[in-house]
Amino acid sequence: MLRIRGSIGDWPVDLTLEMDDGDWAKLGAQLQVSKPEASVAPAKPVTQDEALWQIAKDLLRKAGQLSGPDLLDQLEGLTGSAVSGKRLLVRLRHSADVKVSSGGDTPLYRWIEPA
């Protein structure tokens, strides 16, 4: 939960936002916040695509299961682009950690825990 208090001109503002894990992931991706490692340099720089891929996997892992349209909406919000969201959705569809099954009219994306 996030609370914002202040004013707009003479109008007082007291706003409470309820955010789930997916919302926090989107916010974190937009802010691109990262903790610098003081003593250990990464072997390979993490690209924005790889960072988004990790966040997309974490989003589905935490949810456990999402319908295709719901997952696509969250991925589009995460990336800020319909094309990038669809690209992540396709990548999830082909991931060994994800099982896609028929959920009636829409596919269901389910995270599979490694054995």
Secondary structure, 3 states (H helix, E strand, C coil): CEEEEEEECCEEEEEEECCCHHHHHHHHHHHCCCCCCCCCCCCCCCCHHHHHHHHHHHHHHHHCEEEHHHHHHHHHHHHCCHHHHHHHHHHHHCCCCEEEEEECCEEEEEECCCC
